[in-house]
């Protein structure tokens, strides 16, 4: 399926990559998609919903933003054990940095965090 929204996806993807000092191909590969997928998206073909969600999570934006001209970021709130919370600036910075890490490095950060919790006075 092709159209304005789909062409918008690839343009938004390029814009987000530029802001994050990476390339669409590098992000696609990191998310487990090959160069052929990127070629399809450049031609205006739509990624499926799961792929759109991966890109949205990677860049911390909504799927609507990827396909339309919505606001670029999600609100800094979430649910922790059913309680709505707002993130402090340093927590948001940590989360944004964590999301930019490769999967292996995310595991290392989690292990180190657990170690710090255990030795914390």
Helices and strands as residue ranges (DSSP letters): H 4-19, H 24-30, H 35-42, H 49-59, H 63-67, E 77-80, E 83-86, H 89-100, H 103-119
